[in-house]
Amino acid sequence: MHGYEMIQELDSRTGGIWRPSPGSVYPTLQLLEDEGLIEVTAEGGRKSYRLTEDGRPEAETAAQNPPWAQIGEDTMSQVQDFRDAAVGIMGALKQVGFSGNAEQRQKALEILNETKRKLYAILAESE
């Protein structure tokens, strides 16, 4: 596969929950190549990657417990709820940004900063 195809495949296998960036995929591919686990062929200006003989057992071991297998239906539903909420927030923020006066924009900024703090506090509570 090409690197971009790998990104699309991970996105598909995780139902859109995990879509790694090229900035994380390509350095990882370089590392795997350096370790002799994959080999690269260039065709028409695009690089394709495939497992080497040494890489095949590593891939088979990793395939026994892929990260996307741990994503249940409840997680998928919750991720969609998060996305819907985020899209709604961005829409409201856009309206305040374009239609609000300076005082309203300042108030919105304070709410966003407070929300960010509260979200991080949720994570701190579980530790």
Backbone as CSV, one residue per row, in Angstrom:
resi,resn,N_x,N_y,N_z,CA_x,CA_y,CA_z,C_x,C_y,C_z
1,MET,0.834,-1.192,0.000,0.000,0.000,0.000,0.871,1.244,0.000
2,HIS,0.283,2.308,-0.452,0.896,3.615,-0.328,0.555,4.143,1.062
3,GLY,1.312,5.117,1.550,1.061,5.684,2.869,-0.337,6.243,3.000
4,TYR,-0.809,6.941,1.982,-2.150,7.519,2.037,-3.212,6.429,2.103
5,GLU,-2.982,5.322,1.390,-3.925,4.199,1.451,-3.975,3.613,2.863
6,MET,-2.844,3.591,3.538,-2.807,3.095,4.915,-3.627,4.001,5.833
7,ILE,-3.502,5.305,5.635,-4.276,6.261,6.427,-5.769,6.019,6.213
8,GLN,-6.169,5.845,4.959,-7.570,5.590,4.644,-8.042,4.268,5.252
9,GLU,-7.200,3.258,5.217,-7.559,1.951,5.761,-7.756,2.029,7.275
10,LEU,-6.867,2.719,7.974,-7.019,2.878,9.423,-8.291,3.661,9.746
11,ASP,-8.567,4.676,8.966,-9.787,5.451,9.146,-11.008,4.554,8.966
12,SER,-10.987,3.724,7.946,-12.100,2.818,7.657,-12.267,1.756,8.740
13,ARG,-11.173,1.137,9.157,-11.251,0.059,10.152,-11.701,0.545,11.518
14,THR,-11.491,1.822,11.797,-11.898,2.361,13.098,-13.181,3.176,13.004
15,GLY,-13.857,3.092,11.880,-15.111,3.834,11.731,-14.926,5.334,11.832
16,GLY,-13.764,5.824,11.421,-13.495,7.257,11.449,-12.981,7.785,12.770
17,ILE,-12.807,6.914,13.751,-12.322,7.359,15.055,-10.844,7.695,14.998
18,TRP,-10.091,6.920,14.256,-8.638,7.120,14.202,-8.211,7.319,12.763
19,ARG,-7.827,8.530,12.433,-7.292,8.854,11.114,-5.939,9.519,11.358
20,PRO,-4.885,8.706,11.351,-3.573,9.279,11.659,-3.146,10.295,10.603
21,SER,-2.337,11.237,11.025,-1.853,12.263,10.109,-0.648,11.735,9.331
22,PRO,-0.403,12.297,8.154,0.800,11.919,7.417,2.068,12.152,8.243
23,GLY,2.027,13.149,9.123,3.172,13.454,9.976,3.480,12.375,10.994
24,SER,2.533,11.474,11.235,2.808,10.351,12.125,3.018,9.058,11.336
25,VAL,2.361,8.918,10.192,2.466,7.685,9.405,3.829,7.570,8.722
26,TYR,4.255,8.612,8.040,5.488,8.492,7.250,6.742,8.311,8.102
27,PRO,6.879,8.993,9.234,8.036,8.685,10.091,7.999,7.254,10.630
28,THR,6.801,6.742,10.910,6.675,5.362,11.375,7.092,4.397,10.265
29,LEU,6.675,4.675,9.052,7.083,3.833,7.925,8.599,3.864,7.746
30,GLN,9.201,5.024,7.915,10.660,5.133,7.808,11.340,4.296,8.885
31,LEU,10.811,4.346,10.096,11.353,3.566,11.198,11.247,2.068,10.899
32,LEU,10.090,1.633,10.403,9.905,0.219,10.065,10.855,-0.210,8.944
33,GLU,11.078,0.690,8.012,12.048,0.392,6.939,13.455,0.293,7.513
34,ASP,13.827,1.212,8.369,15.151,1.193,8.994,15.376,-0.087,9.792
35,GLU,14.292,-0.616,10.387,14.387,-1.842,11.173,14.311,-3.099,10.308
36,GLY,14.126,-2.913,8.996,14.073,-4.052,8.086,12.762,-4.808,8.107
37,LEU,11.702,-4.185,8.614,10.413,-4.866,8.702,9.531,-4.632,7.480
38,ILE,9.817,-3.552,6.742,9.116,-3.291,5.483,10.145,-2.888,4.442
39,GLU,9.729,-3.000,3.190,10.580,-2.513,2.108,9.754,-1.578,1.235
40,VAL,10.453,-0.683,0.577,9.808,0.367,-0.196,10.122,0.182,-1.664
41,THR,9.111,0.354,-2.494,9.316,0.417,-3.937,8.683,1.707,-4.430
42,ALA,9.339,2.344,-5.368,8.832,3.605,-5.913,8.318,3.358,-7.325
43,GLU,7.067,3.763,-7.554,6.447,3.616,-8.873,5.749,4.916,-9.227
44,GLY,6.154,5.516,-10.305,5.499,6.737,-10.751,5.511,7.850,-9.737
45,GLY,6.581,7.965,-8.968,6.693,9.015,-7.976,6.004,8.708,-6.662
46,ARG,5.392,7.542,-6.530,4.718,7.142,-5.286,5.440,5.946,-4.696
47,LYS,5.540,5.953,-3.395,6.175,4.847,-2.695,5.121,3.853,-2.232
48,SER,5.420,2.576,-2.430,4.588,1.497,-1.904,5.390,0.759,-0.851
49,TYR,4.692,0.254,0.140,5.345,-0.432,1.251,4.794,-1.848,1.343
50,ARG,5.702,-2.799,1.621,5.257,-4.166,1.864,6.157,-4.794,2.912
51,LEU,5.604,-5.794,3.567,6.340,-6.470,4.635,7.522,-7.250,4.076
52,THR,8.578,-7.276,4.855,9.714,-8.136,4.534,9.497,-9.482,5.222
53,GLU,10.386,-10.409,4.969,10.311,-11.704,5.631,10.390,-11.535,7.150
54,ASP,11.244,-10.603,7.619,11.351,-10.334,9.060,10.111,-9.615,9.595
55,GLY,9.460,-8.840,8.749,8.306,-8.066,9.186,7.023,-8.867,9.293
56,ARG,6.946,-9.949,8.539,5.717,-10.749,8.521,5.337,-11.304,9.895
57,PRO,6.264,-11.926,10.651,5.878,-12.417,11.989,5.465,-11.291,12.928
58,GLU,6.124,-10.147,12.820,5.748,-8.990,13.649,4.320,-8.556,13.338
59,ALA,3.975,-8.515,12.060,2.633,-8.099,11.648,1.592,-9.123,12.089
60,GLU,1.927,-10.386,11.987,0.986,-11.431,12.404,0.712,-11.354,13.903
61,THR,1.742,-11.077,14.677,1.562,-10.924,16.128,0.685,-9.712,16.428
62,ALA,0.957,-8.597,15.765,0.169,-7.375,15.983,-1.277,-7.559,15.540
63,ALA,-1.504,-8.359,14.505,-2.845,-8.562,13.976,-3.737,-9.351,14.935
64,GLN,-3.135,-10.048,15.881,-3.927,-10.826,16.841,-4.709,-9.928,17.801
65,ASN,-4.240,-8.705,17.999,-4.923,-7.777,18.901,-4.850,-6.358,18.324
66,PRO,-5.531,-6.115,17.202,-5.455,-4.781,16.596,-6.169,-3.751,17.460
67,PRO,-5.694,-2.514,17.458,-6.302,-1.476,18.292,-7.782,-1.247,18.000
68,TRP,-8.202,-1.399,16.746,-9.594,-1.137,16.393,-10.545,-2.215,16.896
69,ALA,-10.022,-3.366,17.300,-10.876,-4.420,17.836,-11.439,-4.034,19.206
70,GLN,-10.818,-3.064,19.850,-11.238,-2.643,21.180,-12.316,-1.559,21.134
71,ILE,-12.704,-1.166,19.932,-13.697,-0.108,19.770,-15.071,-0.752,19.655
72,GLY,-15.879,-0.595,20.690,-17.217,-1.175,20.711,-18.255,-0.229,20.141
73,GLU,-19.457,-0.735,20.000,-20.568,0.056,19.462,-20.875,1.271,20.334
74,ASP,-20.748,1.106,21.666,-21.007,2.235,22.559,-19.989,3.347,22.350
75,THR,-18.742,2.970,22.101,-17.705,3.969,21.825,-17.996,4.686,20.520
76,MET,-18.407,3.929,19.507,-18.717,4.531,18.207,-19.852,5.547,18.346
77,SER,-20.868,5.191,19.112,-22.003,6.081,19.320,-21.567,7.340,20.060
78,GLN,-20.731,7.157,21.068,-20.273,8.292,21.854,-19.382,9.215,21.014
79,VAL,-18.553,8.632,20.161,-17.712,9.451,19.281,-18.596,10.296,18.371
80,GLN,-19.664,9.709,17.840,-20.573,10.469,16.981,-21.248,11.588,17.774
81,ASP,-21.612,11.299,19.015,-22.206,12.337,19.867,-21.218,13.482,20.094
82,PHE,-19.935,13.149,20.320,-18.901,14.171,20.499,-18.779,15.017,19.231
83,ARG,-18.751,14.354,18.082,-18.629,15.084,16.811,-19.813,16.018,16.606
84,ASP,-21.024,15.504,16.854,-22.219,16.334,16.679,-22.167,17.553,17.588
85,ALA,-21.761,17.340,18.848,-21.668,18.459,19.788,-20.619,19.465,19.328
86,ALA,-19.472,18.970,18.861,-18.397,19.863,18.413,-18.833,20.681,17.199
87,VAL,-19.524,20.041,16.264,-20.010,20.762,15.080,-21.011,21.838,15.501
88,GLY,-21.883,21.507,16.426,-22.849,22.492,16.920,-22.163,23.665,17.608
89,ILE,-21.165,23.368,18.409,-20.410,24.424,19.098,-19.708,25.321,18.091
90,MET,-19.098,24.706,17.077,-18.399,25.512,16.065,-19.381,26.412,15.310
91,GLY,-20.585,25.908,15.046,-21.592,26.736,14.381,-21.987,27.928,15.233
92,ALA,-22.214,27.672,16.524,-22.581,28.765,17.429,-21.435,29.763,17.556
93,LEU,-20.220,29.260,17.638,-19.040,30.121,17.756,-18.886,31.001,16.515
94,LYS,-19.145,30.407,15.364,-19.070,31.168,14.116,-20.088,32.314,14.127
95,GLN,-21.296,32.023,14.580,-22.326,33.057,14.635,-21.943,34.186,15.591
96,VAL,-21.433,33.823,16.761,-21.011,34.848,17.724,-19.856,35.659,17.133
97,GLY,-18.927,34.964,16.472,-17.772,35.647,15.895,-18.153,36.641,14.812
98,PHE,-19.116,36.274,13.977,-19.503,37.143,12.869,-20.594,38.146,13.237
99,SER,-21.516,37.739,14.107,-22.676,38.596,14.389,-22.628,39.270,15.754
100,GLY,-21.816,38.756,16.653,-21.782,39.312,18.007,-20.978,40.594,18.091
101,ASN,-21.268,41.350,19.142,-20.477,42.563,19.373,-19.234,42.192,20.196
102,ALA,-18.403,43.140,20.479,-17.153,42.873,21.187,-17.398,42.236,22.556
103,GLU,-18.409,42.696,23.260,-18.715,42.145,24.586,-19.170,40.676,24.481
104,GLN,-19.995,40.392,23.488,-20.467,39.015,23.304,-19.319,38.081,22.910
105,ARG,-18.433,38.566,22.054,-17.273,37.749,21.658,-16.371,37.483,22.850
106,GLN,-16.179,38.479,23.692,-15.349,38.307,24.886,-15.971,37.282,25.837
107,LYS,-17.290,37.370,26.002,-17.999,36.428,26.866,-17.869,34.997,26.304
108,ALA,-17.992,34.860,25.000,-17.842,33.546,24.357,-16.436,32.995,24.569
109,LEU,-15.441,33.849,24.464,-14.057,33.422,24.682,-13.847,32.936,26.111
110,GLU,-14.444,33.638,27.073,-14.346,33.222,28.471,-15.003,31.851,28.681
111,ILE,-16.138,31.632,28.040,-16.826,30.339,28.148,-15.971,29.226,27.538
112,LEU,-15.361,29.502,26.393,-14.511,28.489,25.755,-13.318,28.136,26.633
113,ASN,-12.677,29.133,27.192,-11.530,28.872,28.064,-11.936,28.100,29.322
114,GLU,-13.089,28.450,29.892,-13.594,27.750,31.069,-13.951,26.303,30.714
115,THR,-14.546,26.111,29.554,-14.901,24.761,29.100,-13.651,23.907,28.920
116,LYS,-12.628,24.481,28.327,-11.370,23.746,28.144,-10.799,23.331,29.493
117,ARG,-10.815,24.232,30.454,-10.303,23.926,31.784,-11.107,22.803,32.428
118,LYS,-12.429,22.852,32.304,-13.289,21.828,32.894,-13.082,20.464,32.230
119,LEU,-12.861,20.458,30.939,-12.612,19.187,30.248,-11.318,18.538,30.743
120,TYR,-10.274,19.332,30.891,-9.020,18.778,31.427,-9.193,18.342,32.884
121,ALA,-10.031,19.039,33.613,-10.289,18.660,35.019,-10.955,17.282,35.093
122,ILE,-11.785,16.956,34.113,-12.406,15.622,34.081,-11.326,14.537,34.031
123,LEU,-10.331,14.740,33.207,-9.240,13.769,33.095,-8.445,13.698,34.395
124,ALA,-8.258,14.846,35.029,-7.489,14.872,36.274,-8.220,14.126,37.390
125,GLU,-9.534,14.142,37.377,-10.326,13.436,38.396,-10.126,11.935,38.340
126,SER,-9.930,11.391,37.147,-9.817,9.939,37.009,-8.442,9.416,37.385
127,GLU,-7.493,10.286,37.556,-6.131,9.826,37.878,-5.957,9.734,39.315
